[in-house]
Amino acid sequence: MEVALQTLQKKSDLLCVQLKDDKHDGRYKLSSEVRADIESLYEAVPQLSKIFQIKDKIGEGTFSSVYLATAQLKSGVQEKFALKHLIPTSHPIRIAAELQCLTVAGGKENVMGVTSCLRKGDHVVIVMPYLEHESFVEILGCISFAEVREYMFHMLKALAHVHHFGIIHRDIKPSNFLYNRQQKKYALVDFGLAQGTADTQVELLKVVNGEGQQWSCPKNKSHVTTGNKTPHSSTAAKDIPQNSSAKPPVKRSWSLAQAKQGKESLLINSHRSVFGERNLNSLNPHGGAILKPVKPSKTVDLTSRKMAVTKHKPVLAKGAASNHSRKPTAQCPATLICDCYMTDRVCNVCLSRRQQVAPRAGTPGFRAPEVLTKCPNQTTAIDMWSAGVIFLSLLSGRYPFFKASDDLIALAQIMTIRGSKETVRAAKTFGKSVLCSKDIPAQDLKTLCERLRGTHSQKGSCVSEINTVSDDLLVTPDACTTPIKAEISFTRCQQAQQYSLEEEAQQDSQSDSDFKGSNMSSDIRGWDRVPDTAYDLLDKLLDLNPATRIQASQALLHPFFQGL
């Protein structure tokens, strides 16, 4: 990391000091909180004040904050820069890997480059060129079809470039692909969650792949209770080939005293440390283990499923007698059938299975099916799925298209578009078992997008068709023969993703007013002449099977981009 920092810091010699009173500059009206953040950054990295004048805070994420700054070059030209301040708890290897991705692949083919890097102790600031850009939400209502075609072409061009170096970006979304409409400039940014393929040319990504699962912040460590401790995890791993990034499962512990507090089954949710991502499903802000009682079904005999905890291993207790000593077993057999299917709980048989570890980094709504189902062998295909979701939003005029609170609901939403049979069939190709209680037909992408955008003759009928799916949808992904069951109310999916007829009418009305305000009709903007090749490319990007999903280099040769 030291070598990478020293190499990059040499470039900062091109910059000189510019101190200027900016009190009367009306362009940057900062809040007290932003001013405090800027002052804190100046104190953390003092050399910043000698080179840059920070104007504003323009972005904030889980692992970094981005600031707009100006500096005067020796030539006398004042230039804008983007300063990315990484959180102090970031692992040094992860920081160095991001810098190496920017230096190896950045600066060309629509990929953001790096100018220099400043460091003081645990604080690291990456200096990058600033690209003024529009918000994806702002352009979605007024973008023309010709612009969509160019936008997707340049995005795939950037992906083909980074994939050529064996870089999996892992967080493709509109906010990470900057677009300047006036200058027709594009930039793929934020390699903070990037990982490498088996043949990656970025050496530090090989280290990230090998050790990433072991890195975590101290505040994310699982809470361990006192007393007799029993290793405990929530899922089982099937005997499938694991890549080098797969590591032994994270251990969870619970005490016998806590297990005896009541006769209810105990669902244990611990704050699991996952490298390179925020645990969005955590219910405990303090990072400790949570013991949450789940009321059992009245028709099920609890004594037939009651689990006894010993000092070494959990064993299954039969009957109500609990005074006799129990012999520990090696582990819960993988073929043992559970009885929580179609219920609102997770039984102790499923809880006793080993936890499965797989990369899950990314933004909800853009994660590929193989990521949602914790497939350990993930490739650059996950970036192509995310690009397909962006393309789906552009063609349908709906953003975000998928929005779910957990992975199972996200998978259920994908099923409403791509079909349940297709999802189950694709999951088997990468060693997963997905169970669905109802057969959900696949939607025609062309009809779906036209109706959502309002260019179809029967506007709004798409929602009625989607809502005909039964309300009791059950989706259960796992890698074992008896997967964990988790009931999903389809109404939750509807609340998260689908639009009511009233909401759609309001949005269409707003879109129509926007179109009139810009003096551009649907005909001029080209949405009445979307070719079938566009939906063919969308279908290939949203291929549920990562092995057959189109690659970026192949997508650039698709007939949809003929002439570009």
ZAMARGU-4260 file (C-alpha; in steps of 0.2 Angstrom, whole numbers, plus 5000, padded with zeros to 4 digits):
<rodrens>
0) 5000/5000/5000 | 5014/5012/5004 | 5021/5010/4986 | 5004/5014/4979 | 5002/5029/4990
5) 5019/5036/4986 | 5017/5034/4967 | 5001/5043/4967 | 5006/5056/4979 | 5020/5062/4967
10) 5006/5068/4955 | 5000/5080/4969 | 5016/5090/4965 | 5007/5097/4950 | 4996/5107/4962
15) 5000/5122/4972 | 4991/5132/4986 | 4976/5142/4983 | 4969/5151/4998 | 4954/5162/4993
20) 4940/5170/5003 | 4924/5161/4998 | 4912/5169/5010 | 4903/5179/4996 | 4902/5164/4984
25) 4883/5161/4983 | 4885/5145/4973 | 4890/5135/4989 | 4878/5138/5003 | 4883/5125/5016
30) 4874/5119/5031 | 4882/5119/5048 | 4884/5100/5047 | 4893/5100/5031 | 4904/5114/5037
35) 4908/5104/5052 | 4912/5089/5041 | 4924/5099/5030 | 4933/5106/5046 | 4935/5089/5053
40) 4942/5083/5036 | 4955/5098/5036 | 4960/5093/5054 | 4962/5074/5050 | 4972/5077/5034
45) 4981/5094/5036 | 4990/5094/5019 | 4973/5096/5011 | 4972/5114/5016 | 4988/5117/5007
50) 4982/5111/4990 | 4963/5111/4989 | 4948/5122/4995 | 4934/5111/4999 | 4918/5118/4992
55) 4904/5106/4996 | 4900/5088/5002 | 4892/5080/4986 | 4890/5062/4992 | 4890/5050/5007
60) 4890/5031/5008 | 4893/5017/5020 | 4912/5018/5018 | 4916/5035/5011 | 4911/5053/5009
65) 4914/5063/4993 | 4918/5082/4993 | 4919/5094/4979 | 4936/5104/4979 | 4945/5117/4969
70) 4964/5119/4966 | 4974/5130/4956 | 4987/5122/4944 | 5004/5129/4941 | 4998/5134/4924
75) 4986/5146/4933 | 4970/5136/4928 | 4958/5133/4942 | 4952/5115/4941 | 4938/5105/4951
80) 4942/5089/4959 | 4932/5076/4969 | 4939/5071/4985 | 4934/5054/4992 | 4938/5052/5010
85) 4938/5034/5016 | 4932/5029/5033 | 4946/5026/5045 | 4941/5008/5049 | 4944/5003/5031
90) 4956/4989/5029 | 4973/4995/5021 | 4973/4981/5008 | 4955/4986/5003 | 4961/5004/5001
95) 4976/4999/4991 | 4966/4987/4980 | 4954/5002/4976 | 4968/5013/4971 | 4976/4999/4960
100) 4959/4997/4951 | 4959/5016/4947 | 4977/5016/4942 | 4976/5000/4931 | 4959/5002/4923
105) 4955/5020/4926 | 4957/5036/4916 | 4950/5029/4899 | 4935/5020/4892 | 4923/5029/4903
110) 4931/5023/4919 | 4936/5037/4932 | 4954/5039/4935 | 4964/5045/4950 | 4975/5061/4951
115) 4983/5058/4968 | 4981/5051/4985 | 4984/5060/5002 | 4986/5051/5019 | 4987/5055/5037
120) 4987/5041/5049 | 4971/5031/5046 | 4963/5044/5035 | 4965/5042/5016 | 4959/5054/5003
125) 4958/5049/4985 | 4959/5064/4973 | 4950/5061/4956 | 4944/5072/4942 | 4927/5080/4945
130) 4914/5077/4932 | 4898/5087/4934 | 4883/5076/4931 | 4865/5075/4932 | 4855/5064/4944
135) 4847/5049/4936 | 4830/5053/4943 | 4830/5070/4935 | 4835/5063/4918 | 4823/5048/4918
140) 4807/5058/4914 | 4815/5068/4900 | 4828/5057/4892 | 4825/5052/4874 | 4827/5034/4867
145) 4842/5039/4857 | 4850/5045/4873 | 4846/5028/4882 | 4855/5019/4867 | 4871/5030/4870
150) 4870/5029/4889 | 4869/5010/4888 | 4883/5008/4875 | 4895/5019/4885 | 4891/5009/4901
155) 4894/4993/4893 | 4910/5000/4886 | 4916/5004/4903 | 4911/4987/4910 | 4920/4978/4896
160) 4935/4988/4900 | 4936/4984/4918 | 4931/4966/4915 | 4945/4964/4903 | 4957/4967/4918
165) 4948/4954/4928 | 4939/4967/4940 | 4921/4963/4946 | 4914/4980/4951 | 4900/4973/4962
170) 4891/4989/4964 | 4884/4994/4947 | 4870/5007/4949 | 4865/5024/4941 | 4874/5034/4955
175) 4890/5025/4951 | 4889/5029/4933 | 4891/5048/4931 | 4883/5056/4915 | 4885/5073/4909
180) 4872/5076/4896 | 4879/5092/4889 | 4896/5086/4886 | 4891/5068/4883 | 4904/5062/4896
185) 4902/5046/4906 | 4912/5039/4921 | 4911/5023/4930 | 4916/5027/4949 | 4918/5018/4966
190) 4928/5003/4966 | 4927/5001/4985 | 4918/4984/4984 | 4927/4977/4969 | 4934/4959/4968
195) 4944/4950/4956 | 4941/4936/4945 | 4952/4920/4945 | 4964/4928/4932 | 4963/4946/4937
200) 4977/4957/4932 | 4975/4968/4948 | 4987/4959/4960 | 4979/4966/4976 | 4962/4960/4972
205) 4969/4942/4973 | 4973/4946/4991 | 4955/4954/4994 | 4948/4938/4987 | 4958/4927/4998
210) 4956/4936/5014 | 4941/4947/5012 | 4929/4937/5023 | 4941/4938/5038 | 4941/4957/5038
215) 4928/4967/5048 | 4926/4982/5059 | 4927/4979/5078 | 4909/4986/5080 | 4902/4972/5069
220) 4909/4958/5079 | 4896/4945/5084 | 4891/4945/5103 | 4896/4930/5113 | 4886/4926/5128
225) 4893/4918/5144 | 4889/4901/5150 | 4889/4885/5140 | 4892/4889/5122 | 4887/4880/5107
230) 4892/4884/5089 | 4877/4889/5080 | 4872/4895/5062 | 4857/4897/5052 | 4860/4889/5035
235) 4868/4874/5027 | 4881/4873/5013 | 4879/4860/5000 | 4894/4850/4994 | 4898/4861/4979
240) 4914/4867/4973 | 4920/4883/4982 | 4931/4896/4976 | 4946/4904/4985 | 4935/4917/4992
245) 4924/4905/5002 | 4929/4904/5020 | 4924/4893/5035 | 4907/4899/5042 | 4906/4912/5055
250) 4903/4905/5072 | 4888/4910/5082 | 4885/4907/5101 | 4870/4906/5113 | 4869/4901/5131
255) 4859/4887/5139 | 4851/4899/5151 | 4844/4909/5137 | 4838/4894/5128 | 4828/4889/5144
260) 4819/4905/5146 | 4803/4899/5138 | 4795/4885/5128 | 4795/4895/5113 | 4807/4892/5098
265) 4821/4904/5098 | 4826/4913/5082 | 4843/4919/5084 | 4849/4934/5073 | 4867/4940/5076
270) 4875/4954/5067 | 4886/4945/5055 | 4902/4953/5049 | 4903/4953/5030 | 4918/4961/5022
275) 4914/4975/5010 | 4896/4978/5014 | 4883/4984/5026 | 4872/4971/5034 | 4856/4979/5029
280) 4846/4965/5038 | 4853/4968/5055 | 4840/4972/5068 | 4852/4977/5082 | 4861/4994/5080
285) 4873/4990/5094 | 4880/4974/5085 | 4875/4962/5098 | 4866/4945/5096 | 4847/4946/5097
290) 4836/4933/5104 | 4819/4934/5097 | 4805/4922/5102 | 4794/4916/5088 | 4777/4910/5093
295) 4774/4892/5086 | 4759/4886/5077 | 4745/4880/5088 | 4743/4864/5078 | 4761/4859/5080
300) 4767/4849/5095 | 4782/4858/5102 | 4789/4843/5111 | 4792/4834/5094 | 4804/4848/5089
305) 4812/4854/5105 | 4830/4856/5104 | 4842/4853/5119 | 4858/4862/5120 | 4873/4853/5127
310) 4891/4859/5130 | 4897/4853/5113 | 4883/4850/5100 | 4865/4852/5099 | 4854/4836/5099
315) 4836/4833/5096 | 4826/4830/5111 | 4811/4818/5109 | 4797/4819/5122 | 4795/4830/5137
320) 4808/4821/5148 | 4823/4833/5150 | 4831/4827/5166 | 4841/4813/5158 | 4858/4816/5151
325) 4859/4817/5132 | 4873/4811/5121 | 4880/4824/5109 | 4879/4821/5090 | 4892/4826/5077
330) 4880/4838/5068 | 4862/4839/5062 | 4861/4827/5047 | 4858/4836/5030 | 4844/4825/5026
335) 4834/4828/5041 | 4817/4835/5036 | 4811/4851/5045 | 4793/4855/5049 | 4793/4874/5047
340) 4787/4874/5029 | 4773/4886/5025 | 4774/4893/5043 | 4779/4910/5050 | 4794/4903/5059
345) 4811/4894/5057 | 4812/4878/5066 | 4827/4872/5076 | 4832/4859/5063 | 4835/4873/5050
350) 4843/4884/5063 | 4856/4870/5067 | 4863/4869/5050 | 4879/4877/5045 | 4879/4895/5039
355) 4884/4898/5021 | 4897/4911/5017 | 4897/4920/5000 | 4900/4938/4994 | 4884/4949/4995
360) 4891/4966/4993 | 4881/4977/4982 | 4866/4988/4983 | 4848/4981/4986 | 4838/4981/4970
365) 4853/4978/4959 | 4859/4961/4966 | 4859/4947/4954 | 4850/4931/4958 | 4866/4921/4961
370) 4871/4935/4974 | 4854/4934/4982 | 4855/4915/4984 | 4873/4916/4991 | 4881/4907/4976
375) 4900/4906/4981 | 4906/4906/4963 | 4902/4924/4957 | 4909/4931/4941 | 4908/4947/4931
380) 4890/4942/4926 | 4884/4950/4942 | 4888/4967/4934 | 4879/4963/4919 | 4863/4959/4928
385) 4865/4976/4937 | 4867/4985/4920 | 4851/4975/4915 | 4841/4982/4929 | 4847/5000/4925
390) 4841/4997/4907 | 4825/4990/4913 | 4822/5007/4923 | 4826/5017/4907 | 4814/5007/4896
395) 4800/5007/4909 | 4803/5024/4916 | 4802/5017/4934 | 4816/5019/4946 | 4820/5010/4957
400) 4812/4996/4948 | 4816/4983/4962 | 4815/4988/4980 | 4815/4975/4994 | 4819/4974/5012
405) 4828/4957/5011 | 4835/4945/4999 | 4820/4934/4998 | 4808/4948/4994 | 4820/4953/4981
410) 4820/4936/4973 | 4801/4936/4974 | 4801/4952/4964 | 4813/4945/4951 | 4801/4930/4949
415) 4786/4942/4946 | 4796/4948/4930 | 4806/4933/4925 | 4794/4919/4931 | 4796/4906/4945
420) 4800/4891/4934 | 4814/4900/4925 | 4821/4905/4942 | 4820/4888/4949 | 4828/4881/4933
425) 4842/4894/4933 | 4846/4891/4952 | 4849/4873/4949 | 4863/4877/4937 | 4873/4885/4951
430) 4869/4873/4964 | 4854/4881/4973 | 4837/4875/4978 | 4823/4888/4976 | 4805/4882/4981
435) 4790/4893/4976 | 4772/4888/4982 | 4764/4896/4966 | 4768/4895/4948 | 4772/4913/4942
440) 4772/4916/4923 | 4786/4926/4915 | 4781/4944/4909 | 4784/4949/4892 | 4797/4963/4894
445) 4791/4973/4879 | 4773/4974/4885 | 4779/4977/4903 | 4790/4992/4898 | 4778/5000/4886
450) 4763/4999/4898 | 4774/5006/4913 | 4780/5020/4902 | 4763/5024/4895 | 4766/5020/4877
455) 4755/5005/4876 | 4737/5007/4870 | 4731/4999/4887 | 4739/5010/4899 | 4740/5003/4917
460) 4734/4985/4913 | 4751/4978/4917 | 4748/4981/4935 | 4732/4971/4935 | 4741/4957/4926
465) 4755/4956/4939 | 4743/4957/4954 | 4734/4941/4948 | 4748/4932/4957 | 4742/4923/4973
470) 4745/4932/4989 | 4754/4917/4997 | 4770/4917/4988 | 4784/4906/4996 | 4802/4907/4990
475) 4816/4898/4999 | 4833/4898/4992 | 4847/4888/4999 | 4861/4875/4995 | 4855/4860/5004
480) 4842/4847/5001 | 4831/4853/5015 | 4832/4872/5013 | 4827/4885/5026 | 4809/4890/5023
485) 4804/4908/5025 | 4786/4914/5021 | 4784/4930/5011 | 4768/4939/5009 | 4767/4945/4991
490) 4758/4960/4997 | 4775/4966/5004 | 4782/4964/4987 | 4768/4974/4980 | 4771/4988/4992
495) 4789/4988/4989 | 4789/4987/4970 | 4772/4988/4961 | 4763/5004/4958 | 4744/5006/4960
500) 4733/5012/4946 | 4732/5029/4955 | 4750/5031/4958 | 4754/5026/4940 | 4741/5038/4933
505) 4749/5052/4944 | 4766/5048/4937 | 4761/5047/4919 | 4752/5064/4921 | 4768/5071/4929
510) 4778/5064/4915 | 4766/5071/4902 | 4768/5088/4909 | 4787/5086/4909 | 4786/5081/4891
515) 4775/5096/4886 | 4786/5108/4896 | 4801/5103/4886 | 4792/5104/4870 | 4796/5086/4865
520) 4782/5074/4860 | 4783/5055/4862 | 4786/5054/4844 | 4801/5066/4843 | 4809/5057/4858
525) 4807/5041/4850 | 4798/5031/4863 | 4785/5025/4850 | 4798/5017/4839 | 4808/5007/4851
530) 4815/4992/4841 | 4813/4974/4847 | 4832/4973/4848 | 4832/4984/4863 | 4821/4971/4872
535) 4831/4957/4866 | 4847/4964/4874 | 4837/4967/4890 | 4832/4949/4890 | 4850/4944/4888
540) 4856/4955/4902 | 4842/4949/4914 | 4846/4931/4910 | 4844/4922/4926 | 4858/4910/4922
545) 4875/4919/4925 | 4883/4906/4914 | 4873/4911/4899 | 4871/4929/4903 | 4878/4940/4889
550) 4895/4948/4893 | 4900/4966/4890 | 4911/4963/4875 | 4897/4953/4867 | 4883/4966/4871
555) 4893/4980/4862 | 4891/4969/4846 | 4873/4967/4849 | 4862/4974/4834 | 4854/4986/4846
560) 4870/4996/4845 | 4872/4995/4826 | 4880/5011/4820 | 4888/5016/4837
</rodrens>
